[in-house]
Structure formats: C-alpha cells, structure tokens
Amino acid sequence: SLGVECNILELDQVDDGANVQEVLSEITNQRTVPNIFVNKVHMGGCDRTFQAHQSGLLQKLLQEDSAYEYDLIVIGGGSGGLACAQEAAILGKKVMVLDFVVPTPQGTSWGLGGTCVNVGCVPKKLMHQAALLGQALKDARKFGWEYSHQVKHNWETMIEAVQNHIGSLNWGYRLSLREKSVTYVNSYGEFVEHHKIKATNRKGQETYYTAAKFVLATGQRPRYLGIPGDKEYCITSDDLFSLPYCPGKTLVVGASYVALECGGFLAGIGLDVTIMVRSILLRDFDQEMAEKVGSYMEQHGVKFLRKFVPVMVQQLEKGSPGKLKVVAKSTEGPETIEEIYNTVLLAIGRASCTRKIGLEKIGVKVNEKSGKIPVNDVEQTNVPYVYAVGDILEGKLELTPIAIQAGKLLARRLFAGSLEKCDYVNVPTTVFTPLEYGCCGLSEEKAIEVHKKENLEVRLCFMAY
C-alpha cells in the first residue's frame, strides 16, 4: 500500500525452506511468520511492522542506508563500545564513537576508554599490586632479605605512575580509532528522533548526526546514598584512582567487590580502614567464600562495622584530606554511632547511564527500576536498529571481557553475516581483595535456588601451590 518494492519468500514453496527457517530462527530468534526485514534491519512480525508504521519508524527504515551519514554510531567509548566500533570499521563500515564523561560531584573526569581503563579494573589492579609489594617487603625479612631503612608508602608517587599508565592507554585507544578511520567525537550523545542524535560538547555546542544503526554502550556510574553531605564530601571509585592526596583514615561504605577491593589495598599500603556493611559481603557471590575473604581482611588490619548505614556526613575541617564526621544508624535497632574520618569512600553499587540519552523519544524500553535495557539474545533492543552491549544490559554479567566479546560479535553479525552469539553463561571472574578470589558458575546459594538442595552434591577442595 506504500508503493514500496518488496520480495516475498514463501518457505513452504522452496526446496530448502526448512533450512532457511532454521537460519532465520538463529538470526532473529523469531519462529513465527511473517518475518520481515527492512533494508537489512530485522523488523519482526505483523504487529511490530504496523507499530513501526504508526510511529514513523518504518518510513525511516525504508530510506536507503546511504541517506544516513554513518552506518553505525556507538554511544559510549568504553571497552564494549570501542570493540564494536573498531570491528565494524574493519568490516568496511563508516563508524562514529561518541564519548563524554560527566564530571563527578568532586569534579573528576577522564579520557577515552571507559570505566575499566580509567576508574576500574586497570588502576584497581595496579593499586592492588602496590599493596602486595608492601606485603612482600615484610615477608622478605623472613627469607633472609636484610634492609635497615624504614619502608613507607608515597601516595603521590603511586598516583602519578597509575595515571601515566592510564594516559598511555587513553592515547592508544585514540590512535587505534584513527588508524581504523573511526570518527571519535568527545560529546554527549542524545537521541532527538529516529536515527538522529544530538552531540553536545563541553562548551555546549550542538551538532546532529544520523546513522542506520546505533549501539548503546554507556556503562554505569557509582550511586550515592541520598543523605546529607554525601555528594558534597564523599568520594567514589570514580575519584579515588586520581586522588591527588593520601586519603588517610578512611571509611568505605558498602560490601561490594569494589568496596572490599578498595578497602583492601588502602589497608595494604598502611592506612587505617573501616568498612561499613549494611548486610552481607559480596552479594551474589558464594557466601562461604565471601566470609573467608572478610575474615582474612580482618586478620590483616581492616575493621568491619556490620549492620550499620550512614545517615549523615558532616565536614569538620577542610583539607587534603580534611576531617569528616559520620553519623550511622543500626539496621537492627535505634542505635546510632559517630566517628571521625579523613575520607569517606562510597561503594554501594552502580547506576546505568540510560536515563538522559533520549531513549524515550525513539521508544527504547528501559527497566524503570534499574535503568537497564532488556535485549534479545543478539543484543537487540525493542527498537530494531538500536542495540546495546556492556553493563547496561538487563540480566547479563557486568564484566569487561564480556563487553568486548559481545561488541565484536555484534559487529560481525550486523555487517559480516555471522551467526555467532555471545555466551553469557559460566564466565569466570576474579575479586582482587587481599585474599584473591576467583569463581565460575553458580554460587552455592544460587545453585540451591535453581536446582534445590537435595539435587546437589557440594564438595570443598583445597589447592596446594
């Protein structure tokens, strides 16, 4: 009725119809007919196509891809986004990456590469290694190494080394994008209509771009408590790895792997560290192992304050560091406590960066509670030309190698006819606490929930080195 040329393949009237149906199921995860593609974009069935017509999306898709400036625009310059962008460029597509870091309340910002490179895995592992080196020095005396000078740690020297390494990685990513002819724009991306985004730079200047397909790779940022003084006086992991002064006596709020890792290496370099825990350590990890990690940390000088949450942070003295009074309340009764710290580090979880990028303008579904984006098994959102990878995916693992793998495989499916999907099951992960902990598969608690206790056999094994 729109006067558009279309080709119809009736599977029951061709010799290899069953094979075609099998391939279609692999590509689209759809087992019903009609199965509609518009300019190589999988539309879905009859209802989805009518909905797209009513919203104006179908009319956009019916335009030739050449009507758009880019084949692919990736919003987010982290591990998953960069992997997808570079793979698409290798496959001969015209690609743009938009990346913009909104400064923290303390004014911290960083370069290209996302959380892992700048304020996550890389600096965390370097500081963890710094703490291990200090422990090795103590152990060395017992093995005959003699040194007379008092050994102490210099925070500023460590931060300079960490930031120099990160800076080299930032430059390497920019160079890699340039070599692959990927356009990199340091601007904040926001959808304004179907296939069109607005890019706003640091000066507030706006530019508009269009693309046939989009990949969302915006990642997550640390949450705040929502109590008096949290954003004014507390820091997060976004600030810690470039903090220009030694944090001194530190309160870490949270029991996530970020909280325990940061608390662990801060204690390892000789600081007075307390970790305030609302409920359990390392939620979603095996709890027997989580408690072993906690016990080891306590034996090595980390103090744990369990069943308490902060209700107010008040600045007593300015400085680098200053002095902060923390008021905390028991989760099991009316008891409150007060203590003075130099630094308060919040590590209570992360929020997906999906709220302010215009997804509502093009109809992309977002989980209202978590901010995460539901996708099918090929990382496609409910809007056919929009895909997502990385930590913003609902129900998927939040791991850098997973984001990289998903990004590469997505580009190959979109532009090289590949059918390979990312495997999110049984992926190993490591927690870099002072007692390092690696795991793969279900925790014992999750296994009981999924398979029932009577169907499980649990064994405790020890490894000798």
Disulfide bonds with the S-S distance in Angstrom:
none
